[in-house]
Amino acid sequence: MDNNKTTTKIQELTYELKVEEVMCTDVETVGPKMPVSQLRDVLYNKRISGVPVVNDNELVGIVSIEDFIKCLEQEEMNALVEDKMTKNIKTLYADEPLVHAIMKFEKYGFGRFPVISRKDKKLVGIITKSDIIKGILKKLESVYHDEEERRYRASHIFNDIIADEVFLKFQYFVEGKNFDKAGEASTGLKKTLYRLGLSPDIIRRAAISTYEAEINIVAYTDGGEITAYIDPHQIKIIITDKGPGIPDVEKALQPGFSTAPGWVRELGFGAGMGLPNIKKFTDKMTLRSTVEKGTHLEIIIKLSDYRIED
Amino acid sequence: MKLIEIKKILEAEVLTGEYNPETEIEIGCSSDLMSEILAFGKPGSILLTSLTNIQVINTANVSDIKVVCFVMGKIPDENIINLARKNDVIVFITKLTTFESCGRLYKNGLKSCSYFDLDK
């Protein structure tokens, strides 16, 4: 399971990372008129196995240690680089995702690819398989570091604060009748709970039930508030509005019962599932409503599996 | 089922840019009623819908649904795509009908979200 996760993360990184982020920019180059005999010093001194050939800033070929060995065997050390180099070269663009580079390495079996800029086709770097591995490891390290730091910042808060009782309060204001903004409060709360290091299942249950409640505020009222209180044992979310209130609370809780107007139904809600859904995903739900005064919905999700990490 | 296979089966186009074709999707669900998705959708699944508004993305986001595919050639507007990108939801579009999209995926072995509920 963990192994699968890592593989996926690395695959993700190969899409996120660009060739230019991992390539080597300090590129050794040689001119086309250089005799092959001088190539030895370049390859040996720099401990590289191939070098791009550049003429007037333009990439014209690539010459490798294999070319050098062939010349050595055939005693052609005085030949010019331009006669022995590979001319029909495969290159990568600096802004391509790393996965393209990996595919090209697999396809052609070369040891390196010159990297050129998409704009002016000039040589900007060179990439080898070891650059790719180094680049991915470096990125993984920084991803891991960020994750660690975020987890530390958030999930230790209950341990770091000294008090007999600690709770965190997050408040969100919800506009009535504005469907473009509906969902902002619950997706915001979801991100916040994630930062606190709660388990994905708990976060999902809290996010779905808050979202349903938020949709209700937007669909039926002129606005309201969502307040979440989090302590080491539970999440309590209180959703309030200032009316019009629910005339028959019992009926409103029945699956399928809805008083939603057409425009709410067109948006994919109002099927009489909101309150039953909230009930399904929470450990406790209390609904109080007074016509013309407003509705007060309180939900609790227990954090029995919430472990504060040491 | 790998996301790349789903894309092929649905003859779909991706609107959210680069995505990982190796992503494993096990479960599919389909509805134009977002409350149904909230009730029965499963984390990591694909949602097929012909409803195109911003709440589809919010529904996917709070339910941990990875991929939304808009069917019947419906093209979501820019706000929807931007919100999806912001929340790491992958958006596909296909010209196939809801029925055919679901049918093709089910025939190729993608499980239904209710399958797991019945199993419990």
Interface residues (C-beta under 8 A of the other chain):
Chain A: T8 Q11 E12 Y15 E16 P97 F179 D180 A182 G183 S186 T187 K190 P200 R204 A207 I208 T210 Y211 E212 I215 L267 G268 F269 A271 M273 G274 P276 N277 K280
Chain B: E18 Y19 N20 E22 T23 D32 L33 M34 S35 E36 L38 A39 P43 T49 L51 N53 I54 Q55 V56 N58 T59 N61 V62 S63 D64 N79 N87
